[in-house]
């Protein structure tokens, strides 16, 4: 018996050694910069711009000092101005749509700066290897409940956001030659949706990849949200290990006068992010392929090689609208009379709060022609005002893809909404998209292009968050000004060449027709914050009824 036990023991150890030798060894965490220059591109809006900027967050300069050649996107960037759209639901357009190949080709080859940061490294050539992307702080106002499972469609809710991130993993899996870094959306000061934001970002950090069964190492998450929730909140490399320490609060601990993180908060994030990025990079680079996997020919391709006709032959001859095509159907160039079928642009405002809004055609600047729409406003905290255009009868815009216009603002960083109204006058539905004016808009005309899917039903109406799907029932549209809680919103906007984009079948349309039935005298009326756009407004705004709104007299405005 003793001898038998003697031989079993060594065999056990031998087996254990063989298993250990066969198992992959855990990689050491290397926080040091790469040995060679690595190309990195960052998709962002204003918070990301502040984070990158010298003298604010210093991220761009620090990345350069760590051997990353940094480029970035911002408002107005890319095919179809995809850079305008960085809210969580928009990631499906970036990474999971028919346009993804075009967007990614532009993104991988982007080598220019769209923010102010020191960039002393020379471009090493080739494509961007590291892709960072971030939604802005309004995306921390997620509806639903903290423990909601992934939904079945994209929206700004806990379930809708989980759905988006699960979907985009499909593309990431197809590109093991790229490292994708998710930067969580920063927190807001309001606690209304704070529990949901914390729960969602915890899911991204701890459960997302595991639940999806994702085994590749080309996706990583930096919890920008958590780092900004308190001085004791961290996501960093310390003492040989990665720490993810939650703060004592779930709201923004580093405000700057609004919900943009302050210089202090942004620099804290830079300090904690850089070593983690280096670790993420080294872990990925150890086994990263030099290029994307080559897909095997599809059955149709094989048929073509055998002499059969390829479906691609037909698609190549189909007409298409280039991304920089001019507006297809002008709604208003603001040069003269009101658009057909309307009474012109009309102001509605919160008179009880003494909100003011000038909405008139002005000659002080224009993108084309002599005039543009001037919107000059002073909105007290928790108040609102809108500049509305209503049609006497519903308009059928279903043959178009969305809306486009040109914008200037003073100052940059001004927030406003573009609202769509649909349905009958007694059951009007409101859909909204929110914009923060980019830095370039202070001195240049900036193009804005929105698709119908960017608009979502406002929080105070039935089916809040539903995607706009009624372009055949347009009743009107509006430029709206609201505020964050206890924060005023003052500024000036100039809007020009408001138009419908090209038709859905790709054919450019030169003029929008309005039937005689639609040109009667229509009664008007009705009424959403910044950084990115397309997020749903919290229910802090007063739900108001058209009949209760106060309208200025025609003497106070022109249209």
Phi, psi and omega per residue, in radians:
X1 nan -0.726 -3.137
X2 -1.079 -0.758 3.141
X3 -1.118 -0.637 3.135
X4 -1.107 -0.763 3.097
X5 -1.122 -0.618 -3.129
X6 -1.048 -0.722 -3.108
X7 -1.393 -0.480 3.087
X8 -1.140 -0.703 -3.080
X9 -1.081 -0.883 3.089
X10 -1.066 -0.673 3.134
X11 -1.070 -0.663 3.116
X12 -1.069 -0.775 -3.132
X13 -1.182 -0.655 3.111
X14 -1.090 -0.774 3.111
X15 -1.064 -0.726 -3.141
X16 -1.101 -0.691 3.120
X17 -1.152 -0.684 3.119
X18 -1.132 -0.718 3.117
X19 -1.119 -0.751 -3.136
X20 -1.111 -0.659 3.139
X21 -1.176 -0.595 -3.109
X22 -1.370 -0.507 -3.094
X23 -1.254 2.529 3.096
X24 -1.157 2.378 3.137
X25 -1.380 2.379 3.099
X26 -1.088 2.380 -3.110
X27 -1.335 2.452 3.059
X28 -1.190 2.592 3.128
X29 -1.491 2.000 -3.070
X30 -1.920 1.797 -3.115
X31 -1.504 0.091 -3.092
X32 -1.427 2.683 -3.130
X33 -1.080 2.724 3.028
X34 -1.043 2.700 -3.133
X35 -1.315 -0.428 3.142
X36 -2.125 2.876 -3.118
X37 -1.242 2.229 -3.111
X38 -1.980 2.337 -3.136
X39 -1.516 2.278 -3.078
X40 -2.311 2.438 3.055
X41 -2.224 2.470 -3.045
X42 -2.127 2.104 3.059
X43 -1.605 2.152 -3.041
X44 -2.824 3.087 2.927
X45 -2.214 -2.407 -2.899
X46 -1.186 -0.699 3.125
X47 -1.116 -0.728 3.076
X48 -1.129 -0.649 3.104
X49 -1.100 -0.790 3.084
X50 -1.048 -0.715 -3.124
X51 -1.083 -0.702 3.140
X52 -1.258 -0.557 -2.861
X53 -1.185 2.366 3.025
X54 -1.019 2.357 3.130
X55 1.475 -0.106 3.072
X56 -2.039 -1.547 3.109
X57 -1.635 -0.349 3.082
X58 1.093 0.266 -3.076
X59 -1.127 -0.756 -3.111
X60 -1.026 -0.814 -3.139
X61 -1.120 -0.749 -3.123
X62 -1.166 -0.648 3.070
X63 -1.079 -0.734 3.101
X64 -1.064 -0.712 3.135
X65 -1.201 -0.265 3.077
X66 -1.787 0.339 2.998
X67 1.351 0.478 3.034
X68 -1.888 2.189 3.020
X69 -1.501 1.930 -2.920
X70 -1.744 2.301 2.917
X71 -2.199 2.939 -3.131
X72 -2.699 2.854 3.044
X73 -2.002 2.834 3.124
X74 -2.733 -2.911 3.084
X75 -0.942 2.475 3.083
X76 1.420 0.008 -3.052
X77 -1.504 2.562 2.829
X78 1.475 3.059 3.088
X79 -1.016 2.328 3.140
X80 0.982 0.465 3.119
X81 0.912 0.730 -3.128
X82 -1.062 -0.416 3.104
X83 -1.074 -0.338 3.094
X84 -1.208 -0.319 -2.899
X85 -2.095 1.757 -3.098
X86 -2.250 0.300 3.043
X87 -1.286 2.834 -3.069
X88 -0.914 -0.840 3.127
X89 -1.054 -0.450 -3.114
X90 -1.241 -0.292 3.136
X91 -1.119 -0.412 3.049
X92 -1.160 -0.662 3.100
X93 -1.141 -0.710 3.138
X94 -1.152 -0.864 -2.895
X95 -2.001 -0.045 -3.052
X96 -2.571 0.761 -3.122
X97 -2.354 3.011 3.089
X98 -1.100 -0.431 -3.127
X99 -1.528 -0.077 -3.081
X100 -0.937 -0.789 3.140
X101 -0.994 -0.700 3.141
X102 -1.215 -0.741 3.139
X103 -1.113 -0.762 -3.084
X104 -1.211 -0.628 3.076
X105 -1.051 -0.757 3.113
X106 -1.174 -0.719 -3.102
X107 -1.180 -0.794 -3.105
X108 -1.141 -0.449 -3.109
X109 -1.792 0.070 3.109
X110 -1.176 2.302 3.116
X111 -2.403 0.330 -3.118
X112 -1.922 2.862 3.088
X113 -1.688 2.454 3.014
X114 -2.204 0.298 3.060
X115 -2.524 2.952 -3.023
X116 -1.707 1.698 3.076
X117 -2.577 2.656 3.141
X118 -1.197 2.295 3.101
X119 -2.384 1.650 -3.054
X120 -1.674 -0.334 -3.139
X121 -1.231 2.607 3.033
X122 -1.489 2.555 3.104
X123 -1.090 2.081 -3.120
X124 -1.355 -0.077 -3.119
X125 1.518 2.923 -3.125
X126 1.449 -3.030 -3.089
X127 -1.526 2.804 2.978
X128 -1.119 2.340 -3.123
X129 -1.722 -0.540 -3.111
X130 -1.946 2.222 -3.124
X131 -2.019 1.915 3.053
X132 -1.756 2.438 3.077
X133 -2.551 2.537 -3.018
X134 -2.593 2.391 2.946
X135 -1.599 2.795 -3.066
X136 -1.594 3.077 -2.913
X137 -1.055 -0.495 3.085
X138 -1.033 -0.340 3.127
X139 -1.326 -0.013 2.988
X140 -1.553 0.015 3.081
X141 -1.767 1.269 -3.070
X142 -1.624 2.271 3.089
X143 -1.317 3.108 3.113
X144 1.637 -2.680 -3.108
X145 -2.217 2.678 -3.040
X146 -0.971 -0.628 -3.040
X147 -1.715 0.256 3.135
X148 -1.041 2.366 3.058
X149 -1.322 2.996 3.070
X150 -0.970 2.390 -3.122
X151 -1.468 -2.828 -3.115
X152 -2.012 0.015 3.082
X153 -2.740 2.858 -3.060
X154 -1.484 2.360 2.920
X155 -2.886 3.132 -3.111
X156 -1.568 1.198 3.032
X157 -2.396 2.937 3.130
X158 -1.033 -0.870 -3.135
X159 -1.156 -0.700 3.138
X160 -1.149 -0.674 3.120
X161 -1.191 -0.706 3.087
X162 -1.075 -0.709 3.101
X163 -0.999 -0.784 -3.113
X164 -1.066 -0.874 -3.062
X165 -1.176 -0.561 3.043
X166 -1.153 -0.706 -3.108
X167 -1.146 -0.738 -3.037
X168 -1.277 -0.255 3.052
X169 -1.057 -0.500 3.136
X170 -1.041 -0.735 3.123
X171 -1.244 -0.739 -3.129
X172 -1.018 -0.684 3.126
X173 -1.108 -0.499 -3.128
X174 -1.402 -0.155 -3.094
X175 -2.218 1.159 3.112
X176 -1.156 -0.188 3.115
X177 -1.426 -0.029 3.106
X178 -2.118 2.556 3.054
X179 -1.819 2.069 -3.113
X180 -1.790 2.129 -3.126
X181 -1.935 1.985 3.069
X182 -1.467 2.147 3.027
X183 -1.802 2.030 -3.091
X184 -1.137 2.614 -3.129
X185 -1.144 2.417 -3.129
X186 -1.177 2.766 -3.119
X187 -1.339 2.921 3.020
X188 -1.965 2.973 -3.114
X189 -1.357 -0.515 -3.124
X190 -1.260 2.493 3.126
X191 -1.630 0.050 -3.034
X192 -0.970 -0.819 -3.103
X193 -1.997 0.301 -3.014
X194 -1.103 -0.692 -3.133
X195 -1.114 -0.679 3.102
X196 -1.151 -0.746 -3.139
X197 -1.086 -0.785 3.127
X198 -1.063 -0.798 -3.106
X199 -1.108 -0.738 -3.132
X200 -1.128 -0.764 -3.122
X201 -1.227 -0.529 3.004
X202 -1.127 -0.670 3.086
X203 -1.107 -0.773 3.107
X204 -1.045 -0.736 -3.089
X205 -1.241 -0.757 -2.897
X206 -1.899 -0.469 -2.939
X207 -2.116 -0.470 -2.980
X208 -0.898 -1.076 -3.047
X209 -1.189 -0.651 -3.132
X210 -1.172 -0.781 3.131
X211 -1.096 -0.603 -3.129
X212 -1.405 -0.110 -3.093
X213 1.155 0.545 -3.083
X214 -1.439 2.078 -3.016
X215 -1.880 -0.161 3.127
X216 -1.351 2.807 -3.100
X217 -1.934 0.544 -3.128
X218 -1.817 0.294 3.083
X219 -2.299 2.285 3.105
X220 -2.456 2.779 -3.102
X221 -2.186 2.307 2.959
X222 -1.948 2.182 -3.043
X223 -1.520 1.250 3.063
X224 -0.954 -0.690 3.117
X225 -0.956 -0.941 -3.045
X226 -1.111 -0.747 -3.110
X227 -0.988 -0.532 -3.061
X228 -1.628 0.104 -3.129
X229 -1.658 0.055 3.071
X230 2.864 2.777 -3.122
X231 -1.135 -0.470 3.124
X232 -1.624 0.058 3.138
X233 -1.620 2.273 -3.039
X234 -2.481 2.623 2.808
X235 -2.404 1.762 -2.945
X236 -2.735 2.964 3.013
X237 -1.741 2.195 -3.089
X238 -2.633 2.275 3.073
X239 0.939 0.754 3.032
X240 1.425 0.100 3.138
X241 -2.507 2.816 3.097
X242 -1.565 2.217 3.123
X243 -1.847 2.397 2.981
X244 -2.266 1.620 -3.035
X245 -1.865 2.110 -3.134
X246 -1.349 2.560 3.083
X247 -1.446 3.129 -3.103
X248 -1.527 -0.006 -3.127
X249 -2.442 2.902 -3.127
X250 -2.047 0.269 -3.109
X251 -2.096 3.015 -3.070
X252 -1.158 2.144 3.123
X253 -1.724 -0.070 -3.084
X254 -2.253 1.125 -3.122
X255 -1.302 2.803 -3.125
X256 -2.146 0.351 -2.992
X257 1.882 -0.385 2.982
X258 -2.527 -2.750 -3.059
X259 -1.566 0.130 2.940
X260 -1.280 2.256 3.119
X261 -1.023 2.559 -3.104
X262 -1.309 3.037 3.072
X263 -1.022 -0.759 -3.116
X264 -1.068 -0.811 3.135
X265 -1.138 -0.719 -3.134
X266 -1.132 -0.681 3.135
X267 -1.239 -0.602 3.048
X268 -1.058 -0.761 3.127
X269 -1.089 -0.710 3.102
X270 -1.054 -0.827 -3.110
X271 -1.038 -0.688 -3.091
X272 -1.453 -0.496 -3.055
X273 -1.340 -0.740 -2.981
X274 -0.984 -0.892 3.118
X275 -1.075 -0.625 3.110
X276 -1.147 -0.729 3.104
X277 -1.020 -0.758 3.120
X278 -1.056 -0.719 3.097
X279 -1.115 -0.828 3.117
X280 -1.001 -0.752 -3.096
X281 -1.109 -0.873 -3.085
X282 -1.100 -0.691 3.122
X283 -1.103 -0.673 3.132
X284 -1.292 -0.803 -3.022
X285 -1.127 -0.426 -3.096
X286 -1.020 -0.554 -3.110
X287 -2.272 0.252 -3.069
X288 -1.277 2.354 3.044
X289 -1.238 2.742 -3.117
X290 -1.255 -0.419 -3.126
X291 -2.619 2.998 -3.134
X292 -1.165 2.555 3.082
X293 -1.025 2.516 3.106
X294 -1.514 2.146 -3.135
X295 -1.336 2.527 3.087
X296 -1.242 2.614 -3.113
X297 -1.041 2.431 3.096
X298 -1.291 2.909 -3.119
X299 -1.020 -0.665 -3.138
X300 -1.133 -0.644 3.136
X301 -1.156 -0.703 3.135
X302 -1.117 -0.673 3.122
X303 -1.091 -0.692 3.131
X304 -1.138 -0.702 3.136
X305 -1.107 -0.497 3.129
X306 -1.481 0.106 3.101
X307 1.824 -0.034 3.126
X308 -1.348 2.943 -3.127
X309 -1.512 2.297 -3.130
X310 -1.557 2.405 3.065
X311 -1.051 -0.385 -3.128
X312 -1.130 -0.466 -3.131
X313 -1.047 -0.683 -3.116
X314 -1.250 -0.722 -3.089
X315 -1.177 -0.548 -3.124
X316 -1.156 -0.438 -3.121
X317 -1.598 -0.096 -3.128
X318 -1.273 2.460 3.137
X319 -1.199 2.604 3.106
X320 -2.485 2.772 3.137
X321 -1.809 2.111 3.129
X322 -1.096 2.714 -3.075
X323 -1.070 -0.510 -3.099
X324 -1.764 0.428 3.136
X325 -1.104 2.587 3.123
X326 -1.190 2.813 3.112
X327 -0.933 2.401 -3.010
X328 -1.484 -0.533 -3.075
X329 -2.588 1.890 -3.066
X330 -1.251 2.214 3.030
X331 -1.514 -0.838 3.113
X332 -2.750 2.168 3.022
X333 -1.679 -0.044 3.050
X334 1.089 0.508 -3.118
X335 -1.631 -0.363 -3.047
X336 -2.830 -2.027 -3.023
X337 -1.236 2.862 3.125
X338 -1.119 2.597 3.071
X339 -0.961 2.526 -3.104
X340 -0.971 2.399 3.109
X341 1.472 0.140 -3.122
X342 -2.271 2.928 2.991
X343 -1.703 0.229 -3.104
X344 1.531 -3.062 -3.101
X345 -1.401 2.281 -3.052
X346 -2.225 2.510 -3.084
X347 -1.696 2.332 2.948
X348 -2.186 2.417 -3.041
X349 -2.647 2.839 3.095
X350 -1.464 1.577 -3.084
X351 -1.230 -0.496 -3.139
X352 -1.087 -0.551 3.131
X353 -1.669 0.044 3.135
X354 1.076 0.659 3.020
X355 -1.222 2.472 3.119
X356 -2.168 2.508 3.113
X357 -2.619 2.101 2.962
X358 -1.640 2.228 -3.124
X359 -2.356 1.709 -3.024
X360 -2.723 2.760 3.074
X361 -1.320 2.215 -3.070
X362 -2.229 2.766 -3.077
X363 -1.880 0.093 -3.060
X364 -1.288 -0.372 3.045
X365 -2.839 2.711 -3.134
X366 -2.762 2.585 3.039
X367 -1.391 -0.834 2.983
X368 -2.283 2.770 -3.136
X369 1.228 -2.618 -3.049
X370 -1.958 -0.259 -3.000
X371 -2.350 2.829 2.988
X372 -2.501 2.989 3.086
X373 -1.478 2.095 3.108
X374 -1.630 2.222 3.052
X375 -2.144 1.842 -3.141
X376 -2.040 2.132 -2.940
X377 -2.495 2.614 2.995
X378 -2.335 1.845 -3.049
X379 -1.934 1.953 3.108
X380 -1.101 2.874 3.128
X381 -0.923 2.368 3.046
X382 1.158 0.356 3.135
X383 -1.981 -3.025 -3.071
X384 -2.764 2.845 2.978
X385 -2.782 2.625 3.136
X386 -2.411 2.657 3.025
X387 -2.023 1.897 -2.916
X388 -1.925 2.561 2.976
X389 -2.204 2.010 -3.121
X390 -2.048 2.467 3.115
X391 -1.663 2.614 3.107
X392 -1.209 -0.383 3.076
X393 -2.524 2.741 -3.109
X394 -1.063 2.440 3.124
X395 -1.763 2.424 3.085
X396 -1.678 1.757 3.126
X397 -1.865 0.350 -3.062
X398 -1.204 -0.281 3.098
X399 -1.432 0.065 -3.096
X400 -2.064 2.855 -3.060
X401 -1.654 -0.355 -3.096
X402 2.884 -2.685 -3.069
X403 -2.165 2.671 3.055
X404 -2.503 2.640 3.043
X405 -2.818 3.003 3.090
X406 -1.991 2.595 -2.914
X407 -2.427 2.423 2.821
X408 -2.266 2.736 -3.108
X409 -2.611 2.721 3.022
X410 -2.499 1.956 -0.002
X411 -1.512 3.033 2.934
X412 -1.128 2.707 -3.092
X413 1.522 0.138 3.095
X414 -1.292 2.495 -3.122
X415 -1.891 2.497 3.038
X416 -2.787 2.941 3.130
X417 -2.068 2.634 2.864
X418 -1.928 2.122 -3.065
X419 -1.947 2.529 2.997
X420 -2.017 2.444 3.070
X421 -2.029 2.367 -3.103
X422 -2.444 2.725 3.097
X423 1.730 -2.942 -3.107
X424 -1.438 2.813 -3.083
X425 -1.078 -0.543 -3.118
X426 -1.563 -0.042 3.112
X427 -2.536 0.918 -3.043
X428 -1.229 2.397 3.108
X429 -1.919 2.449 -3.092
X430 -1.998 2.252 3.094
X431 -2.184 2.472 -2.965
X432 -2.380 2.661 3.024
X433 -2.420 2.330 -3.025
X434 -1.965 2.458 -3.026
X435 -2.287 2.446 2.884
X436 -1.905 2.222 -3.048
X437 -1.198 2.312 -3.061
X438 -1.330 2.895 -3.099
X439 -0.970 -0.689 -3.094
X440 -1.122 -0.357 -3.057
X441 -1.237 -0.232 3.124
X442 -1.230 -0.425 -3.103
X443 -2.297 -0.138 -3.090
X444 -2.317 2.748 2.991
X445 -1.369 2.180 -3.086
X446 -1.935 2.241 3.119
X447 -1.378 2.470 3.050
X448 -2.178 2.236 -3.132
X449 -2.292 2.137 -3.073
X450 -2.170 2.439 3.026
X451 -1.649 2.837 -3.140
X452 -1.009 -0.612 -3.086
X453 -1.206 -0.199 3.093
X454 -1.290 -0.371 -3.075
X455 -1.581 2.424 -3.138
X456 -2.343 2.644 -3.108
X457 -1.069 2.366 -3.065
X458 -1.228 2.753 -3.014
X459 -1.112 -0.520 -3.007
X460 -1.516 0.061 3.126
X461 -1.991 2.913 3.088
X462 -1.050 2.583 -3.134
X463 1.045 0.713 -3.138
X464 -0.943 2.357 3.108
X465 1.579 -0.143 -3.132
X466 -1.129 2.458 3.130
X467 -1.240 2.463 3.137
X468 -1.115 2.229 -3.094
X469 -2.470 0.462 -3.095
X470 -2.224 0.878 -3.142
X471 -1.165 -0.211 3.088
X472 -1.502 -0.032 -3.070
X473 -2.236 0.695 -3.088
X474 -1.250 2.186 3.077
X475 -1.759 -0.426 -3.131
X476 2.974 -3.070 3.100
X477 -2.636 2.929 -3.057
X478 -2.730 2.655 2.887
X479 -1.759 2.131 -3.036
X480 -2.048 2.572 3.113
X481 -2.197 2.120 3.044
X482 -2.202 -2.887 -3.136
X483 -2.484 2.869 2.890
X484 -1.342 2.873 3.117
X485 -0.973 2.241 3.036
X486 1.052 0.484 -3.120
X487 -2.312 2.240 3.086
X488 -1.306 2.873 3.085
X489 -2.369 1.803 -3.107
X490 -2.117 2.421 3.119
X491 3.049 -3.108 3.115
X492 -2.357 2.344 3.079
X493 -2.145 2.615 2.968
X494 -2.186 2.198 -3.118
X495 -2.060 2.374 3.106
X496 -2.473 2.691 3.059
X497 0.910 0.966 3.038
X498 -1.252 2.162 -2.996
X499 -2.601 2.853 2.955
X500 -1.503 2.423 3.104
X501 -1.346 3.066 -3.025
X502 -0.926 2.737 -3.076
X503 -1.118 2.747 -3.045
X504 -1.082 -0.473 -3.136
X505 -1.521 0.125 3.089
X506 1.574 -0.109 -3.126
X507 -1.445 2.183 3.063
X508 -1.157 2.451 -3.138
X509 -2.066 2.283 -2.991
X510 -1.532 -0.444 -3.060
X511 -2.637 2.383 3.131
X512 -1.502 2.201 -3.133
X513 -1.643 2.475 3.076
X514 -2.174 2.171 -3.094
X515 -1.284 2.824 -3.126
X516 -1.072 -0.570 -3.135
X517 -1.149 -0.352 -3.043
X518 -1.720 0.033 -3.025
X519 -1.833 0.331 3.099
X520 -1.297 3.000 3.121
X521 -1.279 2.079 -3.095
X522 -1.828 2.540 3.009
X523 -1.475 2.492 -3.034
X524 -1.978 2.950 2.925
X525 2.669 2.638 2.854
X526 2.365 -3.078 -3.071
X527 -2.333 nan nan
X528 nan nan nan
X529 nan -2.228 -2.826
X530 -2.230 -2.753 3.039
X531 1.475 -1.516 2.991
X532 -1.669 -2.809 3.093
X533 -2.461 2.946 3.048
X534 1.483 0.051 3.128
X535 -1.460 2.745 -3.120
X536 -1.434 2.439 -3.129
X537 -1.319 2.468 3.036
X538 -1.174 2.820 -3.048
X539 -1.390 0.358 3.137
X540 -1.309 -0.316 3.136
X541 -1.403 2.500 -3.110
X542 -1.213 2.229 3.037
X543 -1.280 2.158 -3.065
X544 -2.122 2.752 3.140
X545 -1.835 2.467 -3.133
X546 -0.918 -0.704 -3.094
X547 -1.168 -0.394 -3.108
X548 -1.617 -0.045 -3.119
X549 -1.385 2.611 3.104
X550 -1.802 2.199 -3.114
X551 -1.898 2.463 3.049
X552 -1.180 2.745 3.048
X553 -1.322 2.822 -3.113
X554 -1.117 -0.321 3.113
X555 -1.204 -0.398 -3.082
X556 -1.565 -0.026 -3.042
X557 -2.650 2.842 2.958
X558 -2.242 2.779 -3.123
X559 -2.622 nan nan
